[in-house]
Amino acid sequence: MSIKKKIQTQIIHAVETVKQTNPMAGSVTNTVTINFVANAQLAVGGSAAMVYMPDEAQFLARAGGAAYINLGTIEPVYEKTLPGMAKILHNSGKPWVLDPVAIGIGDLRTRILLTFKDYKPSIIRGNASEIMALAGLWGLDGGTETSNVRGVDSQDPVSAARDAAVALARWTGGAVAVSGRQDLITNGSITAFSHGGSHFMEKITGSGCSLGGVMAVYATAASGFIAALTGTAIYNLAGRRAAEKTDGPASFQVHFLDELYKAKPTEIADNPFDIEEV
C-alpha cells in the first residue's frame, strides 16, 4: 500500500471515529469567532465547550479528549489560563492545537507563546507569517526575528514557511499546518499539500480559527499529522462545494457549515493532496 493510500485510510478512520464518539475538544479561542468555531466542531461530529477562566480551562484539559488554544484576542487573565491549560495537556499526554494568531503584537502574547515551547502542541496551525514568527520566537530553523503579521492576515506565501513548519514539527513531535492558497501540512518527515477551498474563506471571520478547532476534534481520533490533514481536507472540500452554491460571503458561511456536516469520510479522504518526503 502506498503512503498516500495509507494516509487516506487513516483519514477515513478519523472521520468515522469522530462521528461515532462525539468527542469533546474544549477551546479557549478568539472572542470574535467563538460561535463559528463551536458550530464547525459540532458540524464535523465533535462536542464544543468554550471557556476563558483558569479553573474552567484546567477542568476541560482534564475532562476533554483534546483542546484548542487560540490567541486571537487575549485578556490579562489568559497569562494564567493558557499556560496552566497547556501544562496539564502536555503532562497528561493529551493532544492540543495552538493557533498563534497575531504573534508579535504585545508583550503579554509573546510571554504566553514563549511558555508553550516546552508544552509542545500536537498541532500548530497558522498562516505563513505566524508560523515563521513562532519558529523565530522559539529559536528554531526557518524562523524570523520579527513578525510580518498584519492582524490575522499573512504577508508571506505558504512556501516561505516550509522550513519553519518542518522545524516546529520536529521540535514538538507533532504536526504543523500552514494555511493559504495551497495548504501545507507536515510532521517533519512527510509534507502534504492540500488543494481546494474558496476565495470566500478570506472574506469571512474565523475560517482559520474554526479550522484549528476542527483539527482538535480530529486529534482525539488520530495523530497530529492525520488530524491536521483531515481538518484541512474537509475544509477544502466544504469550501469548494459551498462556493458553487453562492455568490457572496454571508451565504457562503451558511453553506460551508452545511457542507462540513454533509461531507462523507471517503469524500474527505479523496480531496486532492500531494505527498512529499522531507
N, C-alpha and C positions, 0 to 999 in steps of 0.2 A: 504494500500500500504506500502510495506517495505521501510526502509530508503534507501537501495540500489536502489530500483526501482525509488524512488523519485529523487535521485541524477542523475540517468540515464536520466530521463525525463528532468531535468534541463540542463544536458549536451547537449541533442538534441536541446533544445530551444536556448541555447547559440550559438551553431554552426550554426543553421538556421538563427538566427538573424544577426550574423556577415556576412553571405553570402548575406543576403538581403540588409543590410545597408551600407556595405563597410566603417566601422568606422575608423577614424583617431586615431592612437596611436603613438604619436611622441616619439623620442628617443634621449637621449644623451648617447652614448654607446661606447664600446671598439672599437678603431680605427682599430684594427686587423680584426674585424668581422662585420663591418658596412654593407657590401654588403650582407652577409649571413642573418643577422638579418632582413634587409629590404625585401629580397626575401622570407623569411619564412613568414613574416607578410602578404605579398601580396598573397602567395600561399594559406593561410587559409581564405582569403577573406577580409583582412584589408587593410588599407592605411598607408603607411610609410612616415616619414619625419625625417631626421637625422640632428641635429644641435649641436653646441657647444658654441656659443656666448650667453651671458646672456640675451640680449634683445630678441633674437630669441627663446630661451628656455622659456622665460616668455610668449611670444606670443603663443607658442604651448601649454603651460599649460592652457591657457585660451581658445584656439580655439579647441583643440582636445578633444576626449571623454575619453582618458586615456593617460598615459605616462609611459615610461620605462627609468630608470636611472641605468647605469652600470658603475662601477668604475675601469674597467679592465685596461684602460690607461687614465691617467689624466694629465692635463696641469694646470699651475698656475691659469688661468682664471676660472677654474672649482670651485674654492673656492667661487666665486661669482655666477657662473652659476647654480650649482646644489642646494645649499640651497635656492636660490631665486625661482627656479622652484618648488622645493618640498613644499615651503611655500605657494605658490599660489595654488597648487594642494590640499594641506591639507585644506586651508581656504575656498576653493570653493567646497569641498566635492567630488572632482574628484578622481577616483581610480588611483593608480600608483604602479609600480613594482620596487623594489630595488634588485639589484644584487651586493652584497658586495665583488666583486672579489678582491683577493689578500689583504684582510683585514689584518692589522698588518704590512704592508710594507710601511714605510714612515709616517712622521708627518702630511703631507697635507691630505692624505687619511683618517687618523684617525680623524682629526678635522672635516672633512666633514661628516663622518659616525656618529660622535657624534651629529651633528646638526640634523640628521634625526630622532633621537629618539622621538622628540616632534612632528614631522610631520607625524608620524605613517603610513608607507606604507600599502597599501591594500594587497599586496603580497610581501613576501621576498623569493627570490629563490637563492639557492646556494648549494654547496656541504656540506658535514657534518662538515668539519673543519671550513668553513666560517660561517656556522650557529652558531656553538658553540662559535666561536670567537666574533661574533656580540652580542650574548647574554651576553658574558663576558664584552664586551665594554660598553654595556648598563646597566650592573649591575643586570642582570636577572638570574633566576634559570637555571641550566644546562650549564651555560657558562664557558669558560676557560679564565684564566687571560692572557695567551699568545697565539698567533696564531700558529696553526700547519699546516699552508697553505704553499704549495710549488707551487708558481705561481698560475695557475688555478686548480691545482690538489689537491684532498683531501688526507689527511694522516689518516683519520678516517673513519670507516664504518658508513653507514646511521643510524644504530641502536644507535650509540653513541650520536647522535644529537637529539634523540627523546624528551628528557626533555627540551632542549634548544628551539626546534621548538615550543613546546607547550607553553612555557613561552613567547616567542616572539609573537606568535599568540594572546595570551591573552592580552598582553600589547597593541598591535596595534588594536585589534578588527577585524583583517583581517585573513590572512592565511599565512602559511609558507610551502614552498616546498623544500624538501631535495632530491637532485638528486643523483642517484647512481645505483648500480646493481638492487636494488628494490627501487623504488621511494616512499617517504613518503610525504604525504600532510595532513596538519592539520589546523583546525580553533580554536584549543584549547579545543574543546569538542568532536569533531569527528576526527578520523585519518584514512586516506585511504592509502592503499599500492597498487601502480600501477605496472603492470608487462609488460614486453615486451622489445622492443628496440633491440640494436645490439652492439656487441663489437666494430664495426666500428665507433660508435659515439664517442669513446675515441680517435680515430685516425684522426679526422677532427677538425679543429679550429672553434669554435663557436657554437657547438651543444647546450651548456648550455646558451650562450648569446642569441642565436636566440629563445630558449625556453622562456626566460624572455620576449622577445619582443612579442611573440605569446600570452603569458599569458596576456599581457597588452591589446592586441586586444580583447581577450575574456572578459576581465574585463569591457569593455564597455557594455556588454550584460548580465553580471551575477555577483554574489557575488564573493569576492576574493577566497573563497574556491572552488566554482564551476569553476571559470576561471582557477585556478591553476591546478585543476584535469583534466579539459578539455584539457588544453595545454599539460599536461603530457601524457594523454591518446592518443592524436593524434600523439605525438612524439614516443611513444612506438609502436603504430600501424604502423606508417610510417617507423620506423626504422627496425622493423621486416620484413615488406614487401620488403623494399629496399635491405636488406641483402640477400634475396632469389634470387635477380637478378644480383648479382655482387660478385666478389672475391677480391675487392680492395677498398681502402678508397676514391679515387678520383671519380670513377664512382658511388660509394655509395652515395656521396653527391648529385650528379645529380638525381639519382633515388629517393633519400629521398625527395627532393623538389617536384618531381612529385607525390609521394605518399601523401605528405601533401595536395597537390592540389586535388587529386582524392578521398580522404577519405570522406565517406558519414557520415552524422550525427549519424545514428544508429550504424554504424561500430565503430565509435569513442566511443559511449556510451557503446558498448558491449566489448570494450577492457578490458581484465581481471583486476579486482581490488577487494580488500578486504576492509571491513569497521570494525573499532573498535571504541567503545566509550571510551573517555579518563577518 
